Amino acid sequence: MTTHSPQSARPGHGLTVADAMDPCGYAIADDSTVDQANDIFRGSDVEYLLVRDHDGRCEGLVTRIGLHPSLDRPLCTERTTISATSHQRGPFAWPTMGLALAAIAMRIKHLAVWPVVDEDGYLLGVITADRATGLLAVAPTP
């Protein structure tokens, strides 16, 4: 995965999502169960899991908080797949998208984390609202 550092942005050209992108964290298959996702959350210090479909493409993102409604029905968690839960789905960010535009979209959608995909839908990384806001706050104006 190739990313660009914020210093590589040339004045007048603006920052892109690639400038702010972080590597992918934990991922889970969309046919994994709610119990399996919960086990990962309990065993790691992550707040979200990236969801991949059977072809390995990004299908979405599930959060600890978003998983709670499914966990309230303990008899179903062994059979309920992540794809059947309510979780963040596309469209996703792409690396050439302007960072300011991505920050606006994240604010409108109330997203703390947004997957970044290539033109075929494969996961390249994630962008966080905090990182985007921080970079935009110190970015030189053209």
Contacts in CASP RR format, 6 or more apart in sequence:
PFRMAT RR
TARGET T0000
AUTHOR 0000-0000-0000
METHOD contacts of the structure
MODEL  1
MTTHSPQSARPGHGLTVADAMDPCGYAIADDSTVDQANDIFRGSDVEYLL
VRDHDGRCEGLVTRIGLHPSLDRPLCTERTTISATSHQRGPFAWPTMGLA
LAAIAMRIKHLAVWPVVDEDGYLLGVITADRATGLLAVAPTP
1 23 0 8 1.000
1 124 0 8 1.000
1 125 0 8 1.000
3 18 0 8 1.000
3 19 0 8 1.000
3 21 0 8 1.000
3 95 0 8 1.000
4 16 0 8 1.000
4 18 0 8 1.000
4 19 0 8 1.000
5 19 0 8 1.000
6 15 0 8 1.000
6 19 0 8 1.000
6 20 0 8 1.000
6 135 0 8 1.000
6 139 0 8 1.000
8 19 0 8 1.000
9 15 0 8 1.000
9 16 0 8 1.000
9 19 0 8 1.000
9 139 0 8 1.000
11 140 0 8 1.000
11 142 0 8 1.000
12 142 0 8 1.000
13 142 0 8 1.000
14 98 0 8 1.000
14 99 0 8 1.000
14 100 0 8 1.000
14 139 0 8 1.000
14 142 0 8 1.000
15 98 0 8 1.000
15 99 0 8 1.000
15 100 0 8 1.000
15 135 0 8 1.000
15 136 0 8 1.000
15 139 0 8 1.000
16 95 0 8 1.000
16 96 0 8 1.000
16 97 0 8 1.000
16 98 0 8 1.000
16 99 0 8 1.000
17 93 0 8 1.000
17 94 0 8 1.000
17 95 0 8 1.000
17 96 0 8 1.000
17 97 0 8 1.000
17 98 0 8 1.000
17 99 0 8 1.000
17 102 0 8 1.000
17 116 0 8 1.000
17 127 0 8 1.000
18 95 0 8 1.000
18 96 0 8 1.000
18 116 0 8 1.000
19 99 0 8 1.000
19 135 0 8 1.000
20 99 0 8 1.000
20 102 0 8 1.000
20 127 0 8 1.000
20 128 0 8 1.000
20 131 0 8 1.000
20 132 0 8 1.000
20 135 0 8 1.000
21 95 0 8 1.000
21 116 0 8 1.000
21 124 0 8 1.000
21 125 0 8 1.000
21 126 0 8 1.000
21 127 0 8 1.000
22 125 0 8 1.000
22 126 0 8 1.000
22 127 0 8 1.000
22 128 0 8 1.000
22 131 0 8 1.000
23 125 0 8 1.000
23 126 0 8 1.000
24 50 0 8 1.000
24 123 0 8 1.000
24 124 0 8 1.000
24 125 0 8 1.000
24 126 0 8 1.000
25 46 0 8 1.000
25 50 0 8 1.000
25 125 0 8 1.000
25 126 0 8 1.000
26 40 0 8 1.000
26 44 0 8 1.000
26 46 0 8 1.000
26 49 0 8 1.000
26 50 0 8 1.000
27 49 0 8 1.000
27 50 0 8 1.000
27 51 0 8 1.000
27 52 0 8 1.000
27 123 0 8 1.000
28 36 0 8 1.000
28 37 0 8 1.000
28 40 0 8 1.000
28 49 0 8 1.000
28 50 0 8 1.000
28 51 0 8 1.000
28 52 0 8 1.000
28 62 0 8 1.000
28 82 0 8 1.000
29 51 0 8 1.000
29 52 0 8 1.000
29 53 0 8 1.000
29 54 0 8 1.000
29 82 0 8 1.000
30 51 0 8 1.000
30 52 0 8 1.000
30 53 0 8 1.000
30 54 0 8 1.000
30 59 0 8 1.000
30 81 0 8 1.000
30 82 0 8 1.000
30 83 0 8 1.000
31 54 0 8 1.000
31 81 0 8 1.000
31 82 0 8 1.000
31 83 0 8 1.000
32 81 0 8 1.000
32 82 0 8 1.000
33 77 0 8 1.000
33 78 0 8 1.000
33 79 0 8 1.000
33 80 0 8 1.000
33 81 0 8 1.000
33 82 0 8 1.000
34 67 0 8 1.000
34 70 0 8 1.000
34 71 0 8 1.000
34 76 0 8 1.000
34 77 0 8 1.000
34 78 0 8 1.000
34 80 0 8 1.000
34 81 0 8 1.000
34 82 0 8 1.000
34 85 0 8 1.000
35 77 0 8 1.000
35 78 0 8 1.000
37 49 0 8 1.000
37 62 0 8 1.000
37 67 0 8 1.000
37 82 0 8 1.000
38 67 0 8 1.000
38 71 0 8 1.000
38 77 0 8 1.000
40 46 0 8 1.000
40 49 0 8 1.000
41 49 0 8 1.000
41 64 0 8 1.000
41 67 0 8 1.000
47 63 0 8 1.000
47 64 0 8 1.000
47 112 0 8 1.000
47 113 0 8 1.000
48 61 0 8 1.000
48 62 0 8 1.000
48 63 0 8 1.000
48 64 0 8 1.000
48 113 0 8 1.000
49 61 0 8 1.000
49 62 0 8 1.000
49 63 0 8 1.000
49 82 0 8 1.000
50 58 0 8 1.000
50 60 0 8 1.000
50 61 0 8 1.000
50 115 0 8 1.000
50 123 0 8 1.000
50 126 0 8 1.000
51 58 0 8 1.000
51 59 0 8 1.000
51 60 0 8 1.000
51 61 0 8 1.000
51 62 0 8 1.000
51 82 0 8 1.000
51 83 0 8 1.000
51 87 0 8 1.000
52 58 0 8 1.000
52 59 0 8 1.000
52 123 0 8 1.000
53 59 0 8 1.000
56 122 0 8 1.000
56 123 0 8 1.000
57 117 0 8 1.000
57 120 0 8 1.000
57 121 0 8 1.000
57 122 0 8 1.000
57 123 0 8 1.000
58 90 0 8 1.000
58 92 0 8 1.000
58 115 0 8 1.000
58 117 0 8 1.000
58 121 0 8 1.000
58 122 0 8 1.000
58 123 0 8 1.000
59 83 0 8 1.000
59 89 0 8 1.000
60 87 0 8 1.000
60 88 0 8 1.000
60 89 0 8 1.000
60 90 0 8 1.000
60 92 0 8 1.000
60 115 0 8 1.000
61 87 0 8 1.000
61 88 0 8 1.000
61 113 0 8 1.000
61 114 0 8 1.000
61 115 0 8 1.000
62 82 0 8 1.000
62 85 0 8 1.000
62 87 0 8 1.000
62 88 0 8 1.000
63 87 0 8 1.000
63 88 0 8 1.000
66 85 0 8 1.000
66 86 0 8 1.000
66 87 0 8 1.000
67 85 0 8 1.000
69 85 0 8 1.000
69 86 0 8 1.000
70 76 0 8 1.000
70 77 0 8 1.000
70 80 0 8 1.000
70 85 0 8 1.000
71 77 0 8 1.000
73 80 0 8 1.000
88 111 0 8 1.000
90 115 0 8 1.000
92 114 0 8 1.000
92 115 0 8 1.000
92 116 0 8 1.000
92 117 0 8 1.000
92 121 0 8 1.000
93 102 0 8 1.000
93 105 0 8 1.000
93 114 0 8 1.000
93 115 0 8 1.000
93 116 0 8 1.000
93 117 0 8 1.000
93 127 0 8 1.000
94 116 0 8 1.000
94 117 0 8 1.000
94 118 0 8 1.000
94 119 0 8 1.000
95 116 0 8 1.000
95 118 0 8 1.000
95 124 0 8 1.000
99 132 0 8 1.000
99 135 0 8 1.000
99 136 0 8 1.000
99 139 0 8 1.000
100 136 0 8 1.000
102 114 0 8 1.000
102 127 0 8 1.000
102 132 0 8 1.000
103 129 0 8 1.000
103 132 0 8 1.000
103 133 0 8 1.000
103 136 0 8 1.000
105 111 0 8 1.000
105 114 0 8 1.000
106 112 0 8 1.000
106 114 0 8 1.000
106 127 0 8 1.000
106 129 0 8 1.000
106 132 0 8 1.000
107 129 0 8 1.000
111 129 0 8 1.000
112 128 0 8 1.000
112 129 0 8 1.000
112 130 0 8 1.000
113 126 0 8 1.000
113 127 0 8 1.000
113 128 0 8 1.000
113 129 0 8 1.000
114 126 0 8 1.000
114 127 0 8 1.000
114 128 0 8 1.000
114 129 0 8 1.000
115 123 0 8 1.000
115 125 0 8 1.000
115 126 0 8 1.000
116 123 0 8 1.000
116 124 0 8 1.000
116 125 0 8 1.000
116 126 0 8 1.000
116 127 0 8 1.000
117 123 0 8 1.000
117 124 0 8 1.000
118 124 0 8 1.000
END
